């Protein structure tokens, strides 16, 4: 008749590692540590959150470190904060936006 399931051997499973995702370091030490290397390389990343959670400061630091440490270009667009507000906020992180804008 039919086969006896009690005597059949279970199929062997082979443990496979998931493919690694190429990362682009941000230069933000703690962030690069918790993300195991930075942001996904070559992919867009959306930074979202409520007002005051640090999106602007994170973005400024990411762009400033990218320009200074990795010679990467970047664009920051703001629809609410003025240029002077952004310069003041970035200065609190130790970044001179005027100086960074002149680098090539």
N, C-alpha and C positions, 0 to 999 in steps of 0.2 A: 504494500500500500504506500502511504506517504512516508516522508523521511521523519525521523525522530528528532525534534528540535533540541531535546536535552543532550544529545551527543554531538551536536554540531559545534564547531569552534567559533568564537566571536571573531569578526573581522578585525584585522590589525589597523590601528589608526596611526598615522604618521603625524607627529607634531610639526607643524609648519609655522615659521615666523611670519608675521604680517609684513608686507613690503614696507620698507622705510620711506619716510617722507622727507625730501630734501628741505632743509631749513635755512633761513637767512637770519644770521644773528642780528639782534637789534642794538647790541652794545649796552643794553640795560641789564646788568648782571643778574639781579634777582629774577627778572622776567625770563631771561634766556635759560636760567636754571630750571624754573618750574615748567617751561615749555620744551625742555630738553633740546635746546638749540636755537630757539627764536620762532619767527613766523614762517609759515609755509612759503618756500621759495617760488617765485614766479606766479603767485596766486594773489588775488585781491583779498584784503582783510578788512572787515567792517568792525569799527570800534563803536559800540553803542552803550548807552547808560543814561541814568537820570542826571539832571543838572547838578553840577558840583562834585561829581564822582571822580573826576580826574582825566576825562577824555582828552581835553585840550593839552594839559601838561604832558600826558603820555605821548600824544602825537608830536608835540614840539620836541620832546626829548628824543623820540625815535628819529625824527627828521634831522635834528641837530647832530646826533651821534652818527647817523648814516653819512652825513656830509663830512663830518670831521674825521671819523675813524675808518670809514669804508669808501670814501670818495664817491658816494652815491648821490644822484640828484633827487630832489623831492619837491613836492608842491603841497602847500597848506592853504586851504580856503576856509574863510570864516565869514559867516553871514551876520554875526551878532557882535563879535568883539572887534574893537578898533586896533589898528596897528600898534598904537602906544600901549594898549592893554596887553597885547600879546608880547611885546618887548619887555614889559614889566614882569609878566608871568614867567617868561623864559629866563630873565635875569635871576629870579628866585632859585632856579636850578643851576645857575652858573653859566648860562649860555647867552652870548651876545649875538642877537639876531642880525644886527647891522654888520658885524664882522663876518658872520657866516655867509651873508648874502653876497659879500665881495669875493669869497673864495671860489676858485675854479679848479 
